[in-house]
Amino acid sequence: MESAQGGHRRASGAIASFARFVLCGGGVGIASSFAVAALASWTPWVLANALTTAVSTLLATELHARFTFGAGGRATGRQHAQSAGSAAGAYAVTCVAIVVLRQLVATPGPVLEQVVYLSATGLAGVARFAVLRLVVFARSRSDAAGPANCGSGGADTAGAARSVHPATTRGVTSTDRATLCRAA
């Protein structure tokens, strides 16, 4: 029963994280699409996309660290570097999509380019969500072990204390553990 509840919490946590990801990342993505179009009017599209990707990745990584994945603070340098790696993949996907569009349509209009760009960005975004959630903003093993024991409501305090490093549980009451579990 506890594992079913833990699985449900993880699933609902993933859904909530994905909703926040779509809100934060999608907002930045839509703003980026306008920035790419504006920059592409006076610079090559590939360069406009690269500049926009770099700036939007910095902004989105901060938003994801603070809101999407519940890190609660600023993104670390490591998280920015890992996020940049996943953004490089997204950049490649959007570039390939526009190259294919221009091979299929001699002079695509700005609306068609936006549709293709945003569609490619959305597909790449789903992959980025997985990378960000599972790698970049993944909780440490001790953090992940804590919520697994939360289903007991604090009744198995000895088991909960054994599941994490002893130094992290000194002076923590079962009420504190229950509060932390609900927050996780």
BELLIN-V874117 format. One record per backbone hydrogen bond with DSSP energy under -1.0 kcal/mol. CO is the residue of the C=O (numbers start at 0). NH is the residue of the N-H. Records with the same first field share a line. If there is no record, write none. Layout:
CO->NH, NH
//
This chain:
0->4
1->5
2->6
3->7
4->8
5->9
6->10
7->11
8->12
9->13
10->14
11->15
12->16
13->17
14->18
15->19
16->20
17->21
18->22
19->23
20->24
21->25
22->26
23->27
24->28
25->29
26->30
27->31
28->32
29->33
30->34
31->35
32->36
33->37
34->38
35->39
38->41, 42
43->47
44->48
45->49
46->50
47->51
48->52
49->53
50->54
51->55
52->56
53->57
54->58
55->59
56->60
57->61
58->62
59->63
60->64
61->65
62->66, 67
63->68
75->79
76->80
77->81
78->82
79->83
80->84
81->85
82->86
83->87
84->88
85->89
86->90
87->91
88->92
89->93
90->94
91->95
92->96
93->97
94->98
95->99
96->100
97->101
98->102
99->103
100->104
108->112
109->113
110->114
111->115
112->116
113->117
114->118
115->119
116->120
117->121
118->122
119->123
120->124
121->125
122->126
123->127
124->128
125->129
126->130
127->131
128->132
129->133
130->134, 135
131->136
139->143
140->144
141->145
142->146
145->148
146->149
149->152
151->154
155->159
156->160
157->161
158->162
164->167
165->168
168->171
172->176
173->177
174->178
175->179
176->180
177->181
178->182
179->183
//
